[in-house]
Amino acid sequence: MQVFVVCSTAPTQPHFEDCLTEVMADADLTREKTLSQSSLLGHAALLSGQAKIPDEALRARLREIGDTYKVDVNLFTQAPQKKRLLLSDMDSTIIQGESLDELSEFAGVGEEIKAITKRAMAGEIDFVGALRERLAMLKGKPASLTDKVIAHTSIFDGASQLVATMRAHDARCYLVSGGFTFLTSHIAALLSFDGHYANELLLEGDVLAGVPSTPILDSHSKVNIMNDLMREFWLDSEQVMTIGDGANDIPMLSKAGLGVAWQGKPLVRDKIALQLNHSTHCGGLFLQGYDESQIIG
């Protein structure tokens, strides 16, 4: 069976070529194309060959090699293709950290809320119940704390290039978050996403109400939004890329033609085959077959 392997890593990783050499030798692959040798975007290459063992066993073996060198090694059974629609989670995917955890820190209840967030993102407890519980702990806190969250938010490297490049190649890009619109609106505008979907953080005057807006945007909502956008733009799931890190992202990651776990929680890594654990977000472009000459930003 013909297979394609995309190897990518961060610009600071010095052992990329060593990894390629071991991967090619172990799986009898050849380098089809160097995708990037950039000190800004990272290093990437497309390999191909005839698989001699089942693809799941090969994927596990190659990932083990890649992790040794801090290189993402992702296996495809068809050549990578550029996608027409991107749906991305926001918290711990486009931005570093969880915005509700950040809000809780400023509100003085950080440790309690962080513990709940961690369990929810790992799939140990229900996302909706966890959201209600965390918001209740923020009831009465100043609404102005959201401005501090915005000011302290950091974006992962490569996110701007991912969105700008896909949009330049006629793709639509959307944030789809279980977080809140006060931040998705800011991040969407900053990175020029086509739009954003999230929950509304309800207020009572100038303080937080402590309850979520309804309906709550959860894992099922993310899939429904994906289906609506596919219908709107006359696309099928093979033309869609989704990316996320938490348990509530698994349904949309599973449905897309290119569903990518970004520094995923253990449950997500167990469920989703395509993973970016070492690359910048430019790795999401390399998985579609883009090379450094096509990347914008």
N, C-alpha and C positions, 0 to 999 in steps of 0.2 A: 504494500500500500504506500502510495506517495504521501509524504508528510512534509510540512514546512515548520520551521522553528525560528521564532524571533527572539533574539537575545538582546537585552538592553540593560543599562545601568546608569548610575549617576555620573556626572562629570568627574567627580573626585575619586572614582574607583580605578586603581592602577592595574588591576589584574584581568581586565576584560579579555585581552588576547589569549592569556593563559586559559581562561575559561572556555573560550571558543575552541581552542586546540583540543581540550579534553572532551568537550561535547561532540565535536566532529569525529574524533577518533572512537569514542564510546558507541556512538549511534550510526557510524558510517555515513556521515552527512558531508556535504560540500557547501562552501560559502557561495551563495547565489548573488548576494549584493551587500555591500557595506552601506548601511543606512545613515550612520552618523559617526563622525570622529570629532565632535565639537566639544570644546572645553566649557561651553555654556549649556548646550542641550543634552549632552551625555553621549554615550557610545552605544551603537546598535548595529546589528547585522541580521540578514535573513539567510537562513540555511535551508537546505532541502535534501531529500534522499528517499530511499525506499526503506520503510520500516520492516524490521525483521522480527519484532516482538509486538504484542498487543499495545495499542496506543496508550492505554491507561498505565500499564507497567512502564512504558518508555517515558511517559510524562513524569511519573514519580521519580524515576532514575535521573532524568535530566534536571529536574528541579533540585534534587539533592546536590548534584554537582554545582548548579548555579548558586545555591545558598552558601556553599563553601566559599565562593568567590564574591558573594554579594552582587550577583547578576541575576536578573529575571530571565528565565528560560521558559518560553511558552510554546506549546505544541499545537499545530493546526493540521487538519486533514484536507484543507484546501488553501489555496494561496490567499494571503491577507487582502482584504478589500476595504476601500474607503466607505464609511458609513454616512448616511444622510440625516441622521437624527441622533443627538446626544442628550441623554437624561442623566444628570449627576446629582448625587447626594451632596449636601453641603458640609455638615459638621464632621470633622476628622477625615474629610475627603478633599474638598476644595479648600477649606480653612483648617488650620491646625487647632485641634482641641474641640470640645463641645461647648457651644455657646451658652446653653443652659447652665452648665457647670461654671462657666466664667461669670455669668450673672449671679449665681449663688455665692461665689467667692466675694463679690462686691457687696452682697446682701448679708454676709456673715454666717451663712449656713452651708458653706462649701463642702465640708466633709460628708455631711449627711446626704446631700443631693448627689455628690459624685459617686457614692457607693451604689445608689439606685441606678444611676446612669450606666455604670459599668455592667451591672447585672442585666439591664435591659438590652444593651448593645451586644452582649454575649448570648442573648436569647434565653436567659435563665428565667426571666419574668416577662409578663405581657407588656408590650410597649405602651398601649393606651393607659393601662392601670398605673404604670410607672410615671407617665406624663402627668396624670391627675395628682398623684402623690407628691411629685416634686413641685408642681405649681402651688399646691396647697401650702407648702412650706414657705412660699414667697409672698403669700397674701399680706398686703399692707406695706410692702417694701416700695421705696420711691421708684416711680416710672423712669426717672432720670438716669437710673443705673444702666438702662439700655444704651445710653450714649457712651458710657464707659466701655461697654462690651464692644461697640463698634470701633472705638478708638484703639482698643487693644487687640483686635483681631488680626491674625497673620495668615497669609495665603501660601499654600504649598507651591514650591518651585514648579514651573512648567504649566500651571493652570491657565495663565493668560495665553500662552502659546497654543495650548490645546483648543481653547475656544476660538481664538482668532483664526487659527489655521483651518479648522473645520468650517467655520462660517465663510471664510474666503473661498472654500471649495463647495459652496452651496448647501452646506448642512445647516440644520436648525439646532440650537443649543438651549437647554432649559435646566434650571435648578429645580429639583424635586426633593423637598426636605421635610422631615418631621419636626424641624425647628420652627423658627418664627419669622414672620414677614418683615419685622423691623430690621432684621439682618439680611435675609435673602434679597430684599429690595436693594440694599446697599451693595452687596457682593455682585448681584446680577448687573447693576449699573456699572460698577467698577470694572468688571471683566467683559462687559458687552454681551452677556447672555441675551437670547431673544425674549426670555420671560422667566418667571419663577413661580413656584407653588410652595406654600408652607402654611402653618397654623398662624392664627392671629393671637397675639398676646393681649388679653383683655385687661382693660383698666377700669378703675373706679375713681374718677377724678384724676388726681396726679399720683395714684398708687396702683400697684398691681392687684388685680381682682382675685388671683389665686385659683382660678378655674380656666379650663381651656375653651376656646371657641369650638363650635360643632358645625359640621362633622369634623372629627379629628383626622388629620392626614396621617395615615398609617401605611403599613406595607401593602395592603390591598389597594389603597388610594393611589399609591405610586404606579401599580400595574394598570389601574383604570386610566390614569393620566396618560400613560404610555400608549394604551389602546386608543384613546381619544386623539392623541397627536398623530398616530399612525394613520387613522382614518382621515384626519384633516389634511395630511400631506400625501395621501395615497401611497403609503409605504407598507412593506411587510416587515416582520420582526428581524429578518436577516439584514435589513438596512439600518438597524438601530444599534447604537452602543450605549450601554449603561455602566455606571461606575459607582461604587459605594463600599463602605467598610463594615456596616453593622448588620445584625440579624434581620432588621426590618427592611434591608435592601435585597435580601436573598430572592424573593419572588421576581422582582424586576430584573435582577442580574440573570436569573435562570431563563427568563423569557426572551431576552434580547439575543440577536445573532452574535453580538460581541458583548458579553457581560463580564466585567472586570472587577475583581476584588482589589481595592486599593488599601494596602497595609491592613488587610482584613483581620477582624477578630477571629479567634480559633474556629468557631463554628462556620464562619464565612469561608475560611480557607479550606475547610473540610468539604464544603458543598460546591464551591465555584472553582472550576479548573483553571481559568485564566486569571493570573495574579500579577500585580505590580507591588513588590515589597521592597525593592531597592532603587528603582528608577525615579526620576521626576515624572510629572504628568506628561512630558513629551513621550514617555513610554507608551501612552495611549495612542499616540500618533504612529509610532513605529509598529504597533500591533495592527494598524490599518494599512501598512505598507508605505507610509510617507517616509521620505528621506529628508535630510537636513536642509537641502536646497528649497524644499517646499514649505518649510515651517516659518511662520510669521511671528515676529515679536522677539 
